Amino acid sequence: MPRYVARFEKGGYTKYISHLDLLRVFKRAFKVMGLDIRYSNGYNPHPKMSFAQPLSLGYSSLCEYLEFETITPHDPESLKEDLAKNLPRDLAITELFQFDSEVKTLAAESDACEYRIFVPFEGTEEEFRDLFTSYMAQDRITALKKMKKTKTMEEVDIKDKIRSWKVSKEGDNAVIDCILDSGSHSNLSPELVIKSFLDFSKLPLMRWDLEVQRVQQFFTDRIRF
């Protein structure tokens, strides 16, 4: 069956659309288009569509990926134009292409994500860099994480899951650009970085003072696009 990937940006008020509601937005768009989406078999068939990695509520993004299958082939450029017409303004389709690959799903091949974390900061870029350097210089960077299996909160060391980082200053914000593990093999939420950094820095900020944007998603070497 033909398989496609749509890359899109999520910004403005659409960053407050939850993961499940975002699926519903695309389902409705495909229905309005009359697109022959392929459905799964069984007693409860569902559209063959999924996101590479769910995006946390409140995050904006420059690089979300939706994969879907149709029954018959379609021209990707025409699909892109039709889909763009049926989505909210702040969901912008930047690319749509046919995806001929033997991998099961993009989610299974997810490896890392790059994020930008905007932190209100009145000091200089150098002062913030010194602060974040001290944070990263710790032998262990610990945070409380809810375990999937036990549903209990456990202290984990997240330092080795932060692959790279740099800081800059944009207006009234310091900006942390970081690449974090992402996927079923190893995953680090920016929320744990934010929480542990605020605890370490003692900055007089609340979580809602910070903004987060996903900039890029990286996949294993089995993905080529």
N, C-alpha and C positions, 0 to 999 in steps of 0.2 A: 504494500500500500504506500502511496506517496506520503512523505514525511517532510514537515517544514519547521523552520525555526524563525520566530519573530523576535527581533531585539527592539526594546522600547525603553523610553525614559519615563520616570514616574516623579512628578513634582507638583508644586502648588498644593491645592486641597486634596489631590488624589493620594498624597502620602498618608492620608488618614483612612484610606480604604484598606480593610484588612485583607489578609491572604485569601480567605475563602470568598469574600465579597469580590475580590479582583477576578477570581475564577468565574464568578457569576457575570461580571461585566463582559468578559470575553465570550462566554457562552451566549449571552444575549446578542452581542455583536455578530457572532457567527450565524445565529438564527435569523437575524434581520437580513444578513447578506444572502441567506439561503444556501450557505456552504454545506456540502455533504460531508460533515465531520464523521469520522469513523467512531463507532461505539464498541465498547468491550462486550464480551459474551457473558452469559450467566443470567441469574435471576434479577440482578440489579445493574443493568448496563449503564455505563457512564462514558462521556466523551473521552477519546484518547487525546488528552491534552494535559500538560503539567509544566510547572516552572522549574528552572534549573536549581534555584535556591530560594526558599521563602524569604521575603523581606519584612523586617520587623515594622510594626505599626509606628508611624511617625517618621520613618526614614524616607528620604528622597533617594533617587537613583538615576544614574546615567546609563545603566547597562543591565536591564532585566531581560531574561530570555524565557520565551514561551515556546514549547514544542508541541506540535499537534499533527494529527494524521487525517487524511481525507480518503474518500473511496475512489475518486477519480483524480487524475492529474490536473493541476491548475498552473497558470502563469504566475510566478512569484511576484512580479511587479504589479500585475493587476490585483492580486490578493492584497498586497501592501496598500495600494490606493483605496480599495474598498474597505479594508479594515480600519484605516485611518479615519475614514468618513463616519464610522459608527462607534468611535470611542470618545470619551470625554477629552476636552481640550488639553488637559495636562498629562494625558497618556499619549506620548508621541512615538509612533513607529519609526525607527531610524533605519531599519534594515529587515528584509524578509527574504529567505532563500530556502531552496530545497535542500534537505539534509539527508544525504545518502551515507549512512553509517551503520555498522553492525553493533554499535554499543546499544545497550538496552535503553538507558535514559541519560540525559545530561546530568541529572542529579547524582547518578551513580559515579560520574566521572569528575564531579566537582573537587577542586583541590585547594583553592585559596580565593580570598576576596580582598580587594583594596577599598579602604574606607577613608573618608575625610571627617574628622571630628572637630567641630568648631567650638572653641572654649572662650567665653568672655574673659578678657585679660587686659588690665590697664598698663602692665609693664611693657618692657621692650621684648623684641624677639629673642635677644640673647639671654635675657632673664628667664624666659619661658623655656628656652632650649636647655639651660642649666638645670632647671627644675625637672624637666622630663628626662634628661640624661641621668640625673640622680635616681629617679624612679626606675629607669631601666638598669641601673648599675646594681640593684639589689640582687643578692644571691638567689632569692626566690621572690616571685610576685604572686601572692596568694589571693584567692577570691572564693567566695561561697557560690557553689554551683548546684543546681538541683539535678540529681541523678535520674536518668530516664527509667532505669529498672526499679530502683528502690523508692523513688519519689522523695528521697530525703536530701537535705542540704549538706554538702560535704565541702571541705576546704581543698582546693586544688591549686597546683602551681601552673600558672598560665604563661610564664616567661618564654618557654621554648615554642609556644604557639604563635608568638609575635615574630614574624619572619623578617620584617624590616620596618623602619620608621624614619620620619624626618619631620621637622616642625618649621613653621613659617608664621608670618603675621599678616593678617588681612583686615585692615580697619581696626575695629575694636575687639577683634577675635584673634586668638592664637589658633593655629590650625595644625592638627596632628594628622599626617598622612601615614597610614600603616597598612601593611599586608598581613592578614591573619589567616590561620588555617581555616578551611571551610570544607565540610563534607562528612560522609559517614565514618571515614577513617580517623579524622581528627578535626574538631570544630571549636572555634573560639568566637563567642559573641562580642561585639564591641561594647556591650553593656558591662561585661566583666572588666574590660580595660578601663572604662569610664569610672566604674565604682571603685576599683582598686587605686586608680590614679587620684581621684578626689579624696579618698581616705588618706593617701600618702601625702598629698600636697597641702592639705588643710585649707584649700581655697574656699572662700565663703560663697559657694555655689550650690544650687540644687540641681538635680538631674535634668529638670525641664529647662534649665538655662542653656543647655548644650544642644547642638544640632548635629545630625549624622547624615552623611551622604555616601552611598555605595558608588564607587567610581568604575570598578572593573571586576569581572569574575574570571578566574583562571581554571582551566581544566587539565586533566591528565594528557599525556602525549597521544592518547588514542583519539583525541578530538582534533579535527583540523577544519577550522573555518576562520 
